[in-house]
Amino acid sequence: MDTGRQRERDLDDLVAIAQRIGTAMESVIDGKADAIRLALTVLLAEGHLLIEDVPGVGKTMLAKALARSIDCTVRRVQFTPDLLPSDVTGVSAYNQERRDFEFKPGPVFANIVVGDEINRASPKTQSALLESMEERQVTVDGTTYLLESPFMVIATQNPVEMEGTYPLPEAQRDRFTARISIGYPTAAAELEMLETHGSSSPLDQLKPVATATDVRALILAVRGVLVSAPVKQYIIALANATRKAPELRLGASPRAALHLLRASRARAALAGRDYVIPDDVQALAAPVLTHRLLPTTEAIYDGRLPEQVVIKLISDLPLPRA
């Protein structure tokens, strides 16, 4: 009983802190509650977020709003074609006084790393994030440096059709827990934006409402959310269905299934539940899976997007038994 009460208190604290962060972000981002909730879900799932959309819809603003709502270390990297991997991870420089090489950490050594327009850098530079995103460590000149928790990469990118962009490698895309699109605001939200953002940036008034210690405690609480065997089997069945779908030439990886499990735990916790239900999996399947899937040439010509394939697979897949 005591364990149950403690779990309830942990979930209550989690929901309260998450609501504070969400409210702070909504003061900056108008009319995008779903995108804000998904960003919080990815944070508590110990994942990384990819924000893909056309220029000017608030991708970087969303990333900065989440970063400023938490009192932790934040570094921003502007990805450009001439950016080098050492500009991201850090470099060993010779110290004249000590007569020895000294490691100077790069911007990846932060709790939240905001990568702006990540697909404008070369694939070689993009790959500098591979080790840090998966293993929470950086290896430079044969020495491995561990990254502090929490660690989250929030990357923005323009659609591949835009000029001056490089497509993200499959290994890079697979390390992002979820991808979201901001989309254009409603007329009312855009009018509100003109009223409030026209004279000053709302980020200037945004103050932290949580600490890195709070986030670490929330992550531990999310890890304790229960996932029944039927729900785990449902996640595996969905991943297997993408691998067999005739419209896809590359299905979901085992890492994708693991990310879907973690994100479902976080979504359940944000809803105040200590257990995952199939609705959590279904709600997160599209943002977690679709950016990893590659359609066949025939599917591209027919206009069948990976999002539509995932929605159809969910409708065809039988729900797990209670």
N, C-alpha and C positions, 0 to 999 in steps of 0.2 A: 504493500500500500504506500509506504513511504517513497519507494522508487517511482510509483505512478504519480504521486503528488509532485515530486521533484520534476518529473518530466513535464507535467502540466505547467508548473511555474516557469520552466525553461522555455516552453512554447509560448506562454503568455509574454515573457520578456522579449522573445524573438519577434513576435508579431508587433509589439509596441515599438521596438527600435526600428523595425523595417518600415512601419507606418511613418515614423518621424523622417526617415531618409526619403521615402516616397513623397511625402508632403513637401519637403525641402526641394526636391527635384521638380515637382509640379509647379513650384513658384517660378521656375525658369522655363520649363518646357510646357507649353499650353496644349491641352487636348490630346496628349499622348500617354494616357494612363497605362495602356497595355504594353507599350514599349518600355516604360519605366518599371513595370512589374516584372517583365522578362529580364531586364538588366539586373534587378535585385535577385531574381531566381538564379541567374548565372553566377553572381557574386557568392551567394550562399552555397552553391554547388561546387565551389572551388574551380570554376571554369573560366573561360575567356570568351569575349563577346566580339562579334564581327558586325558592324553596322554598315550596310551597303545601300546606297541611294544616290540620286543625282545631286549635284552641288546645290548648296544653299537651303537645304530643308532642315538643318539643325543636327547633323550627325555629330560634329565635334562639340556642339553645345550640350548634347545629351551625355557624352563621355565626360566632359568637364563638370557637369552638374553632379554626376555620381561621385566623381573624384573629390570635389569640394565639400560634399555633404559628410565626408568621413575625415576625421582628423588623423591622417596618416601621410606617409611620404608619397608624393605624386611627381612623376616626370613625364614630359611630353616630348615626342620625337616626330619631327616633320620629315616624312619620307620623300626623298627626291632622287632623281636618277644618279646623282653623284655621291649619294650616301654610301659609306663603307660599313662592312660588318663591325669593325672595331669602334665605329661611332655609336653603335648600339650596345655592345657588350663591354667595352672598355679596352684599355691598352696598357702594356707594360712600358714605362718610360724610364730612362736612365737618370738616376738622382746623383748629381755631381757631388753634393755634400756627403752622402752616405756611400758613394761609389758602388752603387748596386741598383738593380732594376726595381722599380716600385710600381705596383699595379694601381692604375687610376680607374675606378669603377665607372662604367657607362650608365646611361639612363635606365637600363633594364634593372638596375639595383634599386627598386622602389616597390612599394606595396601596390600601387596602381600605375601602370604604364599606358599612356595614351598615345597610340600610333596613328598619326593623322595621314590619310591617303596612302595606306600601306602599299597599294598596288601601283604606285608611281616609282617605287624603287625596283632595282633589278632583283631577279630571283635569288642571286647570291646574297644580297643584303637581307632579303626577307628570311632566308634560311638561318640567319643569326639568331632568330627567336625560337627555332625549333627545340633546342635543348631546354631552354628556360621554361617554355610553355608546357612541356611534357614532364620534365624531371625536376623542375624547381631548382635548377642549378645552372651555373655557367662555367665552362672550361676555357681558360685562356693560357696559352703557352704551357700546357701540360698540368696546370693547377686548377682544381675545381673549387668554386666558391658557391656556397649554398645561399639561396634567396629566402628572405624572411616571409613569414605568413602574416596576413593574407597576401597573395600575389595574384594579380589579375591583369591581363592585357585587354584593353579595349581599343580595337582597331577600326578605323573608318576607311571605306574605299568607295570609289565611283564605279559605276557599271563598266564592264570590260569594253563596251562599245565606245566609251569616251576616249578622246584623243590623249595620247601620252600615258596609257596605262599598260601594265603587264598583268597577265592572268596569274592568280595565286597558284602555286604548285599544290597538287593534291595533298601532299604530306602537311603543308601549311594549313590548308582549309580543314583538314581532319582534326587538327588540334583546337580549333575553335568550337566551343560547346554549342553555341547557337548563333544564328544569323538573323538579323531583323532589318526591316526597311522602315524608315520613319514615315515616308509618304507626305503628301502635301496636307497642310492643316485645313480644317473647315473654315468657312468664311468668318464665323464668330471668333474662332481661335486666332485667325490671322488679324482680325480687327483688334482683338485684345493685345496681340503682339505689337501692333503699330502704336497702340496707346502706351504700353508699358516699356517697350524696348526702344522706342524712337529717340529718347533723350539720353538714356544711359543703359549699360549692360546690366541685366538682373544678376549676373554672376558676382558683381561687385558687392551686393548685399547678402549673398549666400554665405551662411556661417555653418561650420561643422555641427552636426547633431548626433554624431556617434564617433567612437574612437576605434583604432585598430584592435584594441583589446576586446571591445564589444563584438566586432566582426569575427574575431577568432572564437569567442564563446558561442556565437550564433552558428558558426560552421560546425562546431562540436555537437551542438544540439541537433542540427540537420542530419549529421551522421547517425544519430540514434533513432531516426524515423524508421519504422518497420516497413519492410517490403515482403509480402507473402510470396510463397513459391509460385502460385498461379500467376501473379502479376509479373514475376521475373520471367516465367515461361512465355507470357504474352509479349514482353519486350523482345525476347529472342525470336519469337515467331514473326514479329513485325520486321525485325532486321533481316531474317531469312527471306521474307516475302520480297523485300527490295532486291535481294541478290538474284531472285528467280524471275523478277518482272521482265517481260520481253521489251518494255520501253526503255530499260536502263542497261547500259553496258558496264556500269560500276555501281554496286549496291553499297549498303551501309557496312562499315567495318566493325569488328568487335569493340574498338574504342568508342564508336558511335553508340552502341548499345549500352556501354558503361556510362557514357555521358548522359544518355536518356534516363538511366536509372538514377543518377545523382541529381539531375534537374528535377525529376519527379519527386524525389525526397524533399527538395527545397520548396517546390510548389505546394506540397502537402503541408509543410511546416508553416509557410506563409498563410495558409488557410486555417491554421490553428489545429491541424490534425497531426497525430503521431503515427499515422499509417498512410500508405499510398493506395490510391484507388485507380482503376483503369482510366477514369476521366483525366487524371493527371498525365498519364502517358499519352493519351490521344491529343490533349491540348498542346503538348510540347513536341509531338512527333514532327510536325512541319518545320518549326524553327531549328530543331536539333539535327534533323536528318537531311533536309533538302540540299543544303549547300555542299554536301559530301557526294551527292549522287550525280552521275554523268549520264545524260540521255543518249539514246542511239541517234544516228543520223535521221532515220525514218521518223522518230518521235519529234525531232526538232522541226523537220519539214511539216509534220502534221500539227505542230503547235501544242504538243502535249508536254507541258512543263513538269519537272520533278515534283513540284507542289501538288499538281493535280494527280500524279501517280500515287503519292503518299496518301492523299485524301481517299482515293479509290481503294487502296489497300486496307486502310482503316475500316472503311465501310464493309469490305468483304470479309475481314478477319473476325472470327467469332470471339466474343468476349470471354475472359476467363471465368470459370465457375467460382462461386463464393466458397 
